[in-house]
Amino acid sequence: MKLDINRKMKAFIAMVMGGTILLTSCVDLDEDLKEAKLDPSLTLNSAEAMEASMVGSYRALTVAATWAQFWLNSYGGDDVTTHSGKNKIAMREADLRKLTSISERIHTAYEEPFKVIKGVNHIIANPLKIEEDQIKIDRLMGEAYFLRAFSYFHLTRTFGKVPLKLNTKFGEKLQLAEIKDIYIQIEKDFKMAVSLLPDKYPGVPAAIRPNKGSAKAFLAKLYLHWAGWPLKDNSKYALAASTAKEVIDKAADHGFALVDDMGTLWSVADENRFNSEIVFGIGHYPDLSNKYANRHSGRLGYPGSDAKGWAEIFAEIAFFEDFPAGARKDATYRTELVFEGVTKHWTEFKDEAHPMFLKVTGYQSEIKTNNSVTAMTTYFMRYADLLLLYAEAEGRSGGNAADAWEALNKVRRRAYKDDAGYTDIVSGDLAELAYTERKWELAGEFKRWDDLVRMERVESALANRSDQELVKGGFGDLSTANYFVPIPASELDKAPWLKD
């Protein structure tokens, strides 16, 4: 059965890599669709054509998340840092909160998600009614709404106000939309996805294609952020909690569960890559072009002269030192590497001493130190994230449900499974306990920055940076005025009216 599952998963990934992308020209939001490079089948007159168009959208999303600039702003978190020199300028500027509209890589961080949106807008604008294929068509429409909501949620958390493009018209002079209006649209799209998607996607054993639970889980995350900065609508905490609980209560129906060994999440073995903890993610599969491989893993997490790594994603020292010991810390970091027959502890590295993220390097027995092209899964949301989201939202809404404590403790039990003295937490500030647990559980996954932002805790977190860090001091503005990335100058040159 396992072999059959992997065959089906590989078939979908191969289809994504080989499928026709809907829009391959530049990312001008007002681009004439008639000028775009379209496959003739994409007139969307059949379920097959619709599937081909959707494959193009997945392909665009995979390209968007191939490199770490997709999460560029998240280098501002206190868990992740980069090299103090070399060609890591954009990451360093994000780390020090000094990004500008002409910073390197922000144009791709902005443009790539919009390519996903443009593709799915074409699907949403051309709904089909074909009786014999309507179940499949509804499912594909649900995916389109999900990917549009997902992409806008990522964009607005990165750039703040962005143009809200919901159709395929060209020539529109779109203005920056208010964040509340963007959130309202995201909510509508996720709700549409919930109504159209099946409990579990047929033929796909892990949620690299979203199901009803995936959409509901991201809706819960939307509400969590809606309740925090910048909108601060506290009423949304209760919605976040109740929506997350609906998913948790039906987790088995959606195929969601914690894996027993957290360390297997970063393995590239087929039996580990396609796992139950994926609420939504990308199953990379390197091909000859390597365009759709995971390229924010492997070599990028190793030091330079010590392992000929690219030194792009390091673990912050103070965060590492504060991290509670146990199975989770061992599954998050690597403190040693073997290179050319020599074993070195991270404190012995010559090219900027930092612990490495196992979540980035993977296992040296599976991924060579000089490999920047891997099949490591990209997790946009893990089930552990959802459990902790529920516990925190329940606490912040004034609740104290036993199920919320159990959600928190499920994550903690796995984290401390080797600790003979472990006991569940049953009292205290549920919201803050869950928030702190997220800090440790999701370290190095580019989630921490978003949590700091919604709680307005960037300045206090960055004050804890170790004196050993070479990317330190000289911070830019750490206030809420500098939480978002500026819209790239290349976009403003095309659309000067977007200057806020």
Long-range contacts (C-beta under 8 A, 24 or more apart in sequence): 2-271, 5-205, 5-274, 6-270, 6-271, 6-274, 8-203, 8-204, 8-205, 9-204, 9-205, 9-206, 9-208, 9-270, 9-274, 9-283, 10-270, 10-285, 12-203, 12-204, 12-208, 12-209, 12-283, 13-208, 13-283, 13-284, 13-285, 13-292, 14-285, 15-55, 16-55, 16-58, 16-59, 16-62, 16-292, 17-59, 17-62, 17-285, 17-287, 17-291, 17-292, 19-52, 19-55, 19-56, 19-58, 19-59, 20-52, 20-55, 20-56, 21-56, 21-59, 21-60, 21-119, 22-53, 22-56, 22-57, 22-60, 22-118, 22-119, 22-122, 23-56, 23-60, 23-115, 23-118, 23-119, 23-122, 26-111, 27-111, 27-112, 27-114, 27-115, 27-118, 28-494, 29-114, 29-118, 29-163, 29-165, 29-172, 29-174, 29-495, 30-170, 30-171, 30-172, 30-173, 30-174, 31-118, 31-170, 32-170, 32-171, 33-122, 33-168, 33-170, 42-122, 44-122, 44-123, 44-126, 44-128, 45-128, 46-128, 46-130, 46-133, 47-128, 47-130, 47-133, 47-136, 47-137, 47-140, 50-123, 50-128, 50-137, 50-140, 51-136, 51-140, 53-119, 53-122, 53-123, 54-120, 54-123, 54-140, 54-143, 54-144, 56-119, 57-116, 57-119, 57-120, 57-123, 57-143, 57-144, 57-147, 58-147, 58-209, 59-292, 60-112, 60-115, 60-116, 60-119, 61-116, 61-147, 61-151, 61-282, 62-282, 62-284, 62-292, 63-112, 63-115, 63-291, 63-292, 64-112, 64-113, 64-115, 64-116, 65-282, 65-296, 65-378, 65-380, 66-291, 66-292, 66-293, 66-294, 66-295, 66-296, 67-108, 67-295, 67-296, 68-296, 68-300, 68-312, 68-313, 68-446, 69-105, 69-106, 69-108, 69-109, 70-109, 70-112, 70-154, 70-296, 71-296, 71-446, 72-99, 72-105, 72-106, 72-109, 72-158, 72-485, 73-99, 73-109, 73-157, 73-158, 73-449, 73-484, 73-485, 74-446, 74-447, 74-448, 74-449, 74-450, 75-449, 76-449, 76-452, 76-458, 76-462, 77-446, 77-448, 77-449, 77-452, 77-461, 78-316, 78-318, 78-319, 78-448, 78-452, 78-461, 78-462, 78-464, 78-465, 79-315, 79-316, 79-319, 79-439, 79-443, 79-444, 79-448, 80-313, 80-314, 80-315, 80-316, 80-444, 80-446, 80-448, 81-314, 81-315, 81-316, 81-354, 81-469, 81-471, 82-311, 82-312, 82-313, 82-314, 82-471, 83-304, 83-311, 83-312, 83-314, 83-351, 83-352, 83-471, 84-352, 84-470, 84-471, 86-304, 86-311, 88-311, 88-312, 91-312, 91-313, 92-471, 94-485, 95-471, 96-471, 96-474, 96-475, 96-476, 97-458, 97-462, 97-475, 97-476, 97-477, 97-478, 97-482, 98-475, 98-476, 99-485, 99-486, 100-486, 101-486, 101-487, 101-488, 101-489, 101-492, 102-488, 102-489, 103-486, 106-485, 106-486, 106-488, 107-488, 107-490, 107-491, 109-158, 109-485, 110-155, 110-158, 110-159, 110-485, 110-487, 110-488, 110-491, 111-488, 111-491, 113-151, 113-152, 113-154, 113-155, 114-151, 114-155, 114-165, 116-147, 116-148, 116-151, 117-147, 117-148, 117-151, 117-152, 117-165, 118-165, 118-168, 119-147, 120-144, 120-145, 120-147, 120-148, 120-151, 121-148, 121-165, 121-166, 121-167, 121-168, 122-168, 124-148, 124-166, 125-167, 125-168, 138-196, 139-196, 139-197, 139-198, 139-201, 141-192, 141-196, 142-192, 142-193, 142-194, 142-195, 142-196, 142-197, 142-210, 142-215, 143-193, 143-197, 143-209, 143-210, 145-189, 145-190, 145-192, 145-193, 145-196, 146-189, 146-190, 146-193, 146-197, 146-210, 146-214, 146-215, 146-218, 147-210, 148-189, 149-185, 149-186, 149-187, 149-189, 149-190, 149-193, 149-215, 149-218, 149-222, 150-218, 150-280, 150-380, 152-182, 152-185, 152-186, 152-189, 153-186, 153-218, 153-221, 153-222, 156-182, 156-183, 156-186, 157-225, 157-450, 157-453, 158-484, 158-485, 159-484, 159-485, 159-486, 159-487, 160-230, 160-483, 160-484, 161-500, 162-487, 163-495, 163-498, 173-495, 173-497, 174-495, 175-497, 175-498, 176-498, 176-500, 179-230, 179-231, 180-231, 183-222, 183-225, 183-226, 183-231, 186-222, 187-219, 187-222, 190-215, 190-216, 190-218, 190-219, 190-222, 191-219, 194-219, 199-250, 199-253, 199-254, 200-253, 200-254, 200-255, 205-255, 205-274, 206-255, 206-274, 206-275, 206-276, 206-278, 206-281, 206-283, 207-254, 207-255, 207-256, 207-278, 207-279, 207-280, 207-281, 208-274, 208-278, 208-280, 208-281, 208-282, 208-283, 210-280, 211-254, 211-255, 212-254, 213-247, 213-250, 213-251, 213-253, 213-254, 213-255, 213-256, 213-279, 214-254, 214-279, 214-280, 214-381, 216-243, 216-244, 216-246, 216-247, 217-244, 217-247, 217-279, 217-280, 217-381, 217-386, 217-389, 218-279, 218-280, 218-381, 219-243, 220-244, 220-247, 220-386, 220-389, 220-390, 220-393, 221-381, 221-385, 221-389, 223-393, 224-389, 224-392, 224-393, 224-454, 225-450, 225-454, 227-393, 227-396, 227-454, 228-453, 228-454, 228-455, 228-456, 229-453, 229-454, 229-455, 229-456, 229-480, 229-483, 230-480, 230-483, 234-396, 237-393, 237-396, 237-397, 238-393, 238-397, 238-399, 240-389, 240-390, 240-393, 240-397, 241-390, 241-393, 241-394, 241-397, 241-399, 241-404, 244-386, 244-389, 244-390, 244-393, 245-390, 245-394, 245-403, 247-386, 248-386, 248-387, 248-390, 248-403, 248-407, 251-383, 256-383, 256-386, 257-383, 258-383, 258-384, 258-387, 258-410, 258-411, 258-414, 260-414, 261-331, 262-327, 262-328, 262-331, 262-414, 262-415, 263-327, 263-330, 263-331, 263-358, 265-331, 265-359, 265-377, 265-379, 265-382, 266-331, 266-358, 266-359, 266-362, 266-363, 266-376, 267-362, 267-363, 267-366, 268-362, 268-366, 268-367, 268-374, 268-375, 268-376, 269-366, 273-375, 273-376, 273-377, 274-377, 275-377, 276-383, 277-379, 277-382, 277-383, 277-384, 278-377, 278-379, 278-382, 278-383, 279-380, 279-381, 279-382, 279-383, 279-385, 279-386, 280-380, 280-381, 281-377, 281-378, 281-379, 281-380, 281-381, 281-382, 282-377, 282-378, 282-380, 283-375, 283-377, 284-374, 284-375, 284-376, 284-377, 284-378, 285-375, 286-373, 286-374, 286-375, 290-373, 293-373, 293-374, 293-375, 294-373, 294-374, 294-375, 294-376, 294-377, 294-378, 295-372, 295-373, 295-374, 296-360, 296-378, 297-360, 297-361, 297-362, 297-367, 297-374, 297-376, 298-360, 298-361, 298-362, 298-367, 298-368, 298-371, 298-372, 298-373, 298-374, 298-376, 299-369, 299-370, 299-371, 299-372, 300-360, 300-372, 301-356, 301-357, 301-360, 301-361, 302-337, 302-356, 302-361, 302-369, 303-349, 303-350, 303-351, 303-352, 303-353, 303-354, 303-356, 304-351, 304-352, 305-350, 305-351, 306-337, 306-339, 306-344, 306-349, 306-350, 306-351, 307-337, 307-339, 307-369, 308-339, 308-369, 308-370, 309-369, 309-370, 310-372, 311-351, 311-352, 313-357, 313-360, 313-444, 314-352, 314-354, 314-355, 314-356, 314-357, 315-354, 315-355, 315-356, 315-357, 315-443, 315-444, 316-354, 316-465, 316-466, 316-469, 317-354, 317-355, 317-466, 317-468, 317-469, 318-464, 318-465, 318-466, 318-469, 319-443, 319-464, 320-355, 321-466, 322-464, 323-440, 323-443, 324-415, 324-416, 324-440, 326-415, 326-416, 326-417, 326-418, 326-419, 327-414, 327-415, 327-416, 327-417, 327-418, 328-414, 328-415, 328-416, 328-440, 328-441, 329-440, 331-358, 332-357, 332-358, 332-359, 332-440, 332-443, 332-444, 333-357, 333-358, 334-358, 334-361, 337-361, 337-364, 337-369, 338-364, 339-369, 352-470, 353-468, 357-443, 357-444, 359-443, 359-444, 359-445, 360-444, 379-445, 382-442, 382-445, 384-411, 384-414, 384-441, 384-442, 385-438, 385-441, 385-442, 385-447, 387-411, 388-434, 388-437, 388-438, 388-441, 389-434, 389-438, 391-430, 391-431, 391-433, 391-434, 391-437, 392-430, 392-431, 392-434, 392-435, 392-438, 393-431, 394-430, 394-431, 395-429, 395-430, 395-431, 395-432, 395-433, 395-434, 396-431, 399-430, 400-430, 404-430, 404-434, 405-430, 408-433, 408-434, 408-437, 411-437, 411-441, 412-437, 415-440, 415-441, 453-483, 456-480, 458-483
